[in-house]
Amino acid sequence: MQKRKIRFITILLLFLAFTLKTTYATKRTPMSCKAELKNIVNSNNSFALKLYTEISTKRKENVFISPFNVTQALALAFAGARGKTESEMLTALNFYLPQKNFHRDLSCLIRTLKKANRDSSTLRIATALWLQRNFEILKTYASLVENFYGNILFQVDFSSSPEKARETINKWVEKQTAGKIKELLTKGDVSYLTRLIITTAIYFRGLWKLKFDRNNTKEDKFFIAAEKTIRVPMMYQKNKFGYFENKKVQCLELPYSGDELSMIILLPRQINGILSIEKDLSLDSLNKWIVNIHKRKVKVYIPRFEMEERYELVPVLSDMGMITAFKKEANFSGITGKRDLYISNVIHQAFIKFDEEGTEATATTGVSFKVTSMVPGKIPVFKADHPFIFFILHRKTGAILFIGRIHSPL
């Protein structure tokens, strides 16, 4: 073969869908896994805020990402990274060494999330490695993947039938996402130089613990700037929610049925206060706000919204310090034993629909390689009629699965 880089594609798919007819039950974190969760959750959440900050400072529009999705995708690339490539990924992604511990801990978090799956709910996580027939990867890499992510190796023929291989992988994705994602890989994403594609999916369905009555939804103003408004469908209910406030921000928790996941909304006090909140946003500040959340009766106004976002993350990750992985000098020799792979692209897509019944959210990531104080007695009003930040997180571990900013609900 000519001295050219083997094309290697890694695709990770995170699909999170909250629909109207299902709930999910609570199950305790396995005792053998609790000790490992702290490090991986801190890693995931630190990267979540870091990635959000990097993206949000470059754009004024809506933002929606799944940092957990990106972590899963890049973790399987990280497993093969060595030398400078590995050290840069450690810094940029907030991963940690030794590698074995990191993958053990991520596996622990995935298993913990799966514990929410019962007859009354659906929470599914799946991963597959699609290998070119007769393409050799190191036994150590294959063993690490199998030990921590399962027996997930499948053989296809990229060399002579790239289109057929693409269709096979897309059908797997469609099945794992209940038909929501039908064509993750488009024409041109797979070629005769492709040697490995990694796909992973998480699928969840649920609904609000306290639904909004559609009869209470009325058209109202939303300030996209201090003197500029649009008309949006504004949902309303008065109920007991987790709530915290200080002089700069109001913090509201909306639990999903089963109490496993919830949405946290950060609403600036000032109409144009979103930049100030984002400037103060850190793991410490977020944890302090969440710790101070207490249940109380709140009048809640939140707009229905729906958005779809797509990001090319190579420039973003490069700015975060992950540089060498995208050059031909990259070292992913932990996969093949050779320095013949580098990442050519990282694409992240995310979709969310938020209404009276619950939330529907999806996200996909593709990593492509080539050869306060309260006022007692007064019911607070939480009116999200100007830009705000929101998170979807796993309550027992605190892991952030999604993070977004609503600049305009429309």
TORDREN-63045 format. One record per residue (C-alpha): chain; x, z, y. Coordinates in steps of 0.02 Angstrom, whole numbers, plus 32768, in hexadecimal, padded with zeros to 4 digits. Layout:
// TORDREN-63045
R:chain:px:pz:py
R:A:X:Z:Y
...
// end
This chain:
// TORDREN-63045
R:chain:px:pz:py
R:A:8000:8000:8000
R:A:803D:7FDC:80B0
R:A:807F:806A:8118
R:A:7FDD:808B:816D
R:A:7F74:8126:817B
R:A:7EF0:813D:80F5
R:A:7E46:814C:8146
R:A:7DF7:81F3:811F
R:A:7D4C:8226:815E
R:A:7D05:82D4:8161
R:A:7C4E:82E5:818C
R:A:7BF6:838B:819D
R:A:7B3B:8395:81B3
R:A:7AE2:8430:81EE
R:A:7A27:8420:81EB
R:A:79C1:84B4:8228
R:A:7906:8499:822E
R:A:7883:851A:825B
R:A:77D6:84D9:822B
R:A:772A:8520:8236
R:A:76F6:8551:8187
R:A:7788:85B8:8143
R:A:77D2:8663:815E
R:A:786D:86B2:8118
R:A:7891:875C:80D0
R:A:791A:87D9:80F5
R:A:799E:8800:8076
R:A:7A31:8874:808C
R:A:7AE3:8836:809B
R:A:7B3D:8844:7FF3
R:A:7BA7:88E2:7FEF
R:A:7C40:8881:7FB2
R:A:7C36:880E:8048
R:A:7C1B:8882:80DB
R:A:7CD2:88A3:8100
R:A:7CF9:87E9:810E
R:A:7C6D:87C0:8188
R:A:7CB4:8812:8224
R:A:7D4A:879F:8236
R:A:7CEF:86FD:8211
R:A:7C5C:8726:8284
R:A:7CD4:8752:8312
R:A:7D31:86B0:82F0
R:A:7C91:8649:82EF
R:A:7C48:869B:8389
R:A:7CEA:8691:83EE
R:A:7CF6:85D8:83C5
R:A:7C3D:85C2:83EE
R:A:7C51:8603:849F
R:A:7CF7:85A7:84B4
R:A:7CAB:8501:847F
R:A:7C0F:851C:84E8
R:A:7C77:8546:8582
R:A:7CE5:84AC:856A
R:A:7C4C:8439:855C
R:A:7BDE:848C:85E1
R:A:7C64:8487:8668
R:A:7C70:83CA:8654
R:A:7BB6:83A6:8668
R:A:7B23:83E6:86CD
R:A:7A9D:83AA:8655
R:A:7A52:83FC:85BB
R:A:7ACC:8439:8537
R:A:7AA7:8459:847F
R:A:7B26:8472:83F5
R:A:7B3B:84C8:834E
R:A:7BE6:851C:8350
R:A:7BC9:855B:829F
R:A:7BB2:84A5:826C
R:A:7C55:8472:82BE
R:A:7CAE:8507:826F
R:A:7C74:84D3:81C2
R:A:7CAD:8421:81DC
R:A:7D58:844A:821E
R:A:7D74:84D6:81A0
R:A:7D82:8457:8113
R:A:7E00:83F3:817A
R:A:7E5B:8495:81A6
R:A:7E6F:84B8:80EC
R:A:7EE8:8425:80E4
R:A:7F3F:8440:818C
R:A:7FF4:8476:818F
R:A:807C:8497:8210
R:A:8055:8473:82C7
R:A:7FAD:8426:8299
R:A:7F77:84C8:8246
R:A:7FB7:8538:82D3
R:A:7F5B:84D1:8358
R:A:7EBA:84D9:82F3
R:A:7ECF:8596:82E6
R:A:7ED8:85A7:83A3
R:A:7E53:8527:83D2
R:A:7DD2:8557:834F
R:A:7DF3:8613:8348
R:A:7E1A:8606:828F
R:A:7E96:867D:823F
R:A:7F16:8691:81B5
R:A:7F34:869F:8126
R:A:7ECB:8606:80FD
R:A:7E8A:8655:805E
R:A:7E3F:86E4:80C1
R:A:7DEC:8671:813E
R:A:7D96:8607:80B9
R:A:7D66:86A4:8057
R:A:7D14:86EA:80F3
R:A:7CBA:8648:8120
R:A:7C7B:863D:806D
R:A:7C3D:86F0:8080
R:A:7BDC:86C3:811D
R:A:7B8E:862B:80C9
R:A:7B59:8695:8033
R:A:7B0F:8716:80A9
R:A:7AA9:8692:8103
R:A:7A69:8654:805B
R:A:7A24:8701:8036
R:A:7996:86DE:80AE
R:A:7951:865B:8036
R:A:78B6:8692:7FD6
R:A:7812:8647:7F9E
R:A:77CA:8662:804C
R:A:785A:860C:80A5
R:A:78D9:8582:8095
R:A:7990:8597:80C0
R:A:79FE:8519:8068
R:A:7AB9:84FA:8079
R:A:7B11:846C:801D
R:A:7BBC:841A:801F
R:A:7C04:837F:7FCB
R:A:7CAE:832D:7FC5
R:A:7CA5:8272:7FA3
R:A:7D4A:8234:7F5B
R:A:7D8B:8185:7F40
R:A:7D9B:8168:7E85
R:A:7E4D:818B:7E4C
R:A:7E7B:81D0:7EF8
R:A:7EE8:8268:7EDD
R:A:7ED6:8306:7F41
R:A:7F3C:83A3:7F23
R:A:7EFD:8419:7E9D
R:A:7F17:84A8:7F17
R:A:7EA1:8458:7F95
R:A:7E20:842E:7F11
R:A:7E2D:84DF:7ECC
R:A:7E17:852F:7F78
R:A:7D7D:84C5:7F9B
R:A:7D31:84EC:7EF1
R:A:7D57:85A7:7EFA
R:A:7D09:85BF:7FA5
R:A:7C8D:8531:7FBA
R:A:7C5B:8505:7F07
R:A:7C6F:8477:7E8A
R:A:7C47:83EB:7F03
R:A:7CB8:8357:7ED7
R:A:7C67:82AB:7EBD
R:A:7CBC:8204:7E9F
R:A:7C8D:8163:7EF9
R:A:7CE2:80BC:7F16
R:A:7D0D:80A9:7FCD
R:A:7D93:8025:7FAB
R:A:7D25:7F9D:7F60
R:A:7C74:7FD7:7F8D
R:A:7C79:8038:8032
R:A:7BC6:8009:805F
R:A:7B82:8048:7FB9
R:A:7BE5:80E9:7FCD
R:A:7B9D:80FF:807C
R:A:7AEC:80E9:803A
R:A:7B0C:8168:7FAF
R:A:7B49:81EB:802A
R:A:7ABA:81CA:80A3
R:A:7A3B:81E4:8017
R:A:7A8C:828C:7FEF
R:A:7A81:82BD:80A7
R:A:79CC:8286:80B1
R:A:799F:82EF:8019
R:A:79FA:838A:8058
R:A:79A3:837E:8101
R:A:78F3:8360:80BD
R:A:78F4:82AF:8100
R:A:791D:82DF:81B4
R:A:79C6:8287:81B7
R:A:79BE:81DC:8164
R:A:7A5C:8185:819F
R:A:7AE8:81FC:81CA
R:A:7B6B:8177:81A3
R:A:7B4C:80D4:81FE
R:A:7B9A:802B:81D8
R:A:7C53:802F:81FC
R:A:7C66:80E9:81DB
R:A:7CA1:80C4:8129
R:A:7D25:8041:80FF
R:A:7D98:8010:8071
R:A:7E1A:8089:80B9
R:A:7DA7:811F:80AB
R:A:7DE2:8199:8027
R:A:7D80:8239:8041
R:A:7CDF:8269:8098
R:A:7CA6:831D:80A4
R:A:7BEE:8342:80C3
R:A:7B9C:83EA:80D6
R:A:7AEB:841A:8107
R:A:7A86:84B3:8133
R:A:79C9:84A8:8138
R:A:7955:8532:8176
R:A:789A:853D:8195
R:A:783D:85CC:81E9
R:A:77CD:85FC:827C
R:A:77BF:867A:8307
R:A:7798:872D:82D6
R:A:7728:8734:8370
R:A:76DD:8689:8391
R:A:76A8:864A:843C
R:A:75F0:8620:8450
R:A:75E0:8569:847F
R:A:7548:8594:84E9
R:A:75BC:85F8:855A
R:A:7631:8565:8579
R:A:7619:8523:8629
R:A:7673:84A5:8695
R:A:76E9:84FA:870E
R:A:7781:84DE:877C
R:A:7833:84DC:873A
R:A:78C2:84E3:87B7
R:A:794E:846D:8786
R:A:799B:8496:882F
R:A:7971:8511:88BB
R:A:7902:8492:8914
R:A:78DA:8419:8887
R:A:7851:8438:8807
R:A:77FD:83DF:8777
R:A:775A:8403:871C
R:A:776B:8445:866A
R:A:76F8:8491:85E5
R:A:771B:854C:85F7
R:A:76F3:85BB:8561
R:A:76BD:8670:857D
R:A:76A2:8712:8520
R:A:76AB:87CC:8543
R:A:76F4:882C:84B1
R:A:777E:88A1:8478
R:A:7825:8847:8474
R:A:78DA:8878:8478
R:A:7907:887B:8531
R:A:7997:88A7:85A5
R:A:79B4:8889:865E
R:A:7A34:88AA:86E5
R:A:7A4E:8868:8796
R:A:7A8B:87BE:875B
R:A:7A2F:8795:86B9
R:A:7995:87B2:864F
R:A:79B0:87AF:8593
R:A:791F:8790:851A
R:A:791E:878D:845C
R:A:789A:8726:8400
R:A:789F:874F:8345
R:A:7872:86D2:82BE
R:A:7800:8709:8232
R:A:785E:8773:81B3
R:A:78D4:87BA:8237
R:A:796C:875D:81F1
R:A:7986:86EB:8287
R:A:7958:86F5:833E
R:A:796B:8699:83E1
R:A:79C2:86F0:8471
R:A:799E:86AB:851F
R:A:7A0A:86D3:85B6
R:A:79AB:86B5:8658
R:A:7A09:86C5:86FE
R:A:79B3:872C:8783
R:A:79D6:86A5:8803
R:A:798F:85F5:87F4
R:A:7A3D:85AD:880A
R:A:7A95:8639:87AD
R:A:7ABE:85DD:870B
R:A:7B73:85B8:873D
R:A:7B92:8670:8763
R:A:7B4E:86A3:86B9
R:A:7BB7:8620:8661
R:A:7C51:865D:86BE
R:A:7C33:870D:867D
R:A:7C04:86D4:85CE
R:A:7C7C:871B:854D
R:A:7C72:876C:84A2
R:A:7C7F:8818:84F2
R:A:7BF9:87F9:8576
R:A:7B82:87A8:84F7
R:A:7B9A:8839:847E
R:A:7B79:88B7:8508
R:A:7AD8:8860:853B
R:A:7A9B:8855:8487
R:A:7AC7:890B:8461
R:A:7A5F:8942:84F7
R:A:79C5:88E1:84BD
R:A:7933:8956:849B
R:A:787F:8931:846F
R:A:7802:893F:84FA
R:A:7768:88E5:8538
R:A:7796:8848:8599
R:A:7735:87BC:85ED
R:A:778C:8721:85AC
R:A:7782:8672:85F6
R:A:77EB:85EC:85A0
R:A:77DC:852F:85AC
R:A:77C7:84C1:8515
R:A:785E:8452:8505
R:A:78AA:83CD:8497
R:A:7955:837C:84A3
R:A:79D6:831B:8441
R:A:7A8E:831D:846C
R:A:7B26:82BF:842B
R:A:7BDB:82EB:844B
R:A:7C82:829C:8422
R:A:7CEB:8338:840B
R:A:7D9C:82F3:83FF
R:A:7DBB:8304:84BD
R:A:7D66:83AF:84BF
R:A:7DCB:83F2:842B
R:A:7E6A:83A8:8473
R:A:7E4C:8405:8516
R:A:7E34:84A2:84AE
R:A:7EE1:848B:8462
R:A:7EBF:842A:83C2
R:A:7F2F:8395:83EB
R:A:7FA0:8361:835B
R:A:7F11:834F:82DE
R:A:7ED7:82B2:833A
R:A:7F82:825E:8339
R:A:7FE1:8203:82B2
R:A:805C:8295:82B3
R:A:7FD2:8302:8269
R:A:7FFA:8368:81CF
R:A:7F6B:8373:8152
R:A:7FE2:8375:80BF
R:A:7F81:8406:8074
R:A:7F00:8385:803A
R:A:7F6B:82FC:7FEC
R:A:801D:833F:7FF1
R:A:8048:82B7:806F
R:A:803E:82A8:812C
R:A:7FCD:8210:8124
R:A:7F2E:8250:8177
R:A:7EF9:8270:822A
R:A:7E50:828F:827C
R:A:7E0F:81F6:82D7
R:A:7D69:823B:8317
R:A:7CF7:82D3:831B
R:A:7C40:82AF:8342
R:A:7BBF:8338:8359
R:A:7B04:8318:8369
R:A:7A7E:839B:8384
R:A:79C2:839C:839A
R:A:794A:8428:83C4
R:A:788E:8436:83DD
R:A:7849:84DB:841F
R:A:778E:84FD:8427
R:A:7704:857F:840B
R:A:7719:8587:834D
R:A:77D5:858B:833D
R:A:7872:8523:8349
R:A:78B0:8486:82F5
R:A:796A:8466:8307
R:A:79E7:83F1:82B6
R:A:7AA0:83D4:82CF
R:A:7B23:8364:8281
R:A:7BDE:835F:8291
R:A:7C50:82D5:8255
R:A:7D0C:82EB:824A
R:A:7D5B:8243:8227
R:A:7E0E:8232:81E9
R:A:7E7E:819A:81E0
R:A:7EFC:8159:8147
R:A:7A6A:894E:8671
R:A:79EB:89B1:86B6
R:A:792E:89B0:8696
R:A:789C:89DD:8707
R:A:7838:8A5E:86A0
R:A:777E:8A43:8691
R:A:777C:8995:86DB
R:A:775D:88FF:866A
R:A:77EA:8883:868E
R:A:77C4:87CC:86A8
R:A:7838:8754:864F
R:A:7812:86AB:869D
R:A:7888:8623:8665
R:A:785D:85AB:86F2
R:A:7912:857D:8719
R:A:79AE:8551:86B2
R:A:79D9:85CA:8626
R:A:7A4B:85DF:858F
R:A:7A0D:85FF:84DE
R:A:7A56:862B:8433
R:A:7A12:8625:8383
R:A:7A6B:86A7:831B
R:A:7A67:8700:8274
R:A:7A32:87B1:82A0
R:A:7A86:8813:8214
R:A:7B32:87C7:822D
R:A:7B22:8793:82E4
R:A:7B63:86E4:82BB
R:A:7B36:8662:833F
R:A:7AEE:85C6:82EC
R:A:7AB7:8569:8389
R:A:7AD7:8578:8442
R:A:7A8A:8514:84CF
R:A:7A61:8506:8587
R:A:79BD:84C8:85CD
R:A:79DA:8472:8672
R:A:7936:8412:8666
R:A:78B2:842B:85DD
R:A:7882:8374:85F3
// end
